[in-house]
Amino acid sequence: MSQVLITGATGLVGDHLLRMLIQEKRVNAIAAPTRRPLVNVPGVFNPHDPQLTDALAQVATPIDIAFCCLGTTRREAGSKEAFVHADYTLVIDTALTAKKWGASHFLVVSALGANAHSPFFYNKVKGEMEEALIAQQWPRLTIVRPSMLLGDRQKRRFNESMMAPLFQLLPGNWKSIDARDVARAMLKEALSPSQEGVNIIPSGKLREIAQGEA
């Protein structure tokens, strides 16, 4: 049985993943720190605080597996600094909390094109986040790199709404992917037999795993 930590549970992927974790018989405890309280999630430990780091600090129980589904855009965040805080700092805070309480497997949602040396700010921050997690030397680290996510967001992203039809026509890893498939693939990877080291999973492979083809 597994005890789980998840951040980003109010987001597009995280919401699906939390629902799946609640239904998963191999998971016996879930801690889901959030900025605002969750609703309709009985049995989930939900410390909440407008500062997610403060909510994370309330986690004080053993953790086996940790998921981080945090993610925003520069437009949503409001500034470069706020974006870095959300997509880098809080991800690292999640990882440090999980390690502190004994987690051996960390799974994180990154992005297609993540590269610490990218000239594009978004991809660069995502790549730096990945490198920071790798440097922590997790026994098992799973980095998922989805393409454009499909699903019903509480707050629509204009650029995604405009580009979604195009991305559905693209081949391979560029083809858009349903957020539910990303969550399903992450859960399958988390509960699969141990594969030590760093495992980076591109969007096309995520779809295969979610659909039972891998």
HUJO-V31171 format. One record per residue. N is the residue number from 0. PSI is psi in whole degrees, 0 to 359 (* if undefined). Layout:
N	PSI
N	PSI
//
This chain:
0	148
1	143
2	129
3	145
4	136
5	131
6	154
7	22
8	348
9	358
10	183
11	310
12	316
13	323
14	314
15	316
16	318
17	316
18	320
19	320
20	321
21	324
22	348
23	119
24	338
25	357
26	123
27	355
28	137
29	126
30	124
31	80
32	137
33	166
34	323
35	151
36	144
37	156
38	150
39	40
40	66
41	144
42	359
43	129
44	116
45	74
46	135
47	144
48	142
49	333
50	108
51	327
52	322
53	325
54	319
55	325
56	343
57	352
58	123
59	40
60	158
61	142
62	136
63	314
64	138
65	138
66	138
67	114
68	24
69	143
70	138
71	195
72	163
73	321
74	313
75	320
76	326
77	341
78	165
79	319
80	317
81	324
82	315
83	320
84	316
85	317
86	354
87	296
88	312
89	331
90	315
91	321
92	319
93	314
94	317
95	321
96	315
97	316
98	320
99	324
100	19
101	6
102	142
103	351
104	125
105	128
106	133
107	142
108	117
109	227
110	150
111	130
112	3
113	128
114	118
115	343
116	11
117	145
118	349
119	126
120	312
121	309
122	325
123	314
124	318
125	319
126	321
127	323
128	315
129	314
130	322
131	320
132	319
133	322
134	340
135	349
136	56
137	142
138	324
139	121
140	122
141	119
142	120
143	137
144	79
145	156
146	202
147	132
148	137
149	144
150	173
151	105
152	150
153	326
154	116
155	143
156	120
157	311
158	319
159	321
160	322
161	323
162	343
163	314
164	322
165	314
166	337
167	344
168	350
169	155
170	166
171	224
172	343
173	340
174	135
175	157
176	141
177	134
178	327
179	323
180	324
181	314
182	317
183	319
184	320
185	317
186	318
187	317
188	321
189	323
190	5
191	163
192	146
193	131
194	99
195	156
196	198
197	129
198	113
199	122
200	113
201	171
202	315
203	320
204	324
205	317
206	319
207	315
208	315
209	325
210	7
211	22
212	4
213	*
//
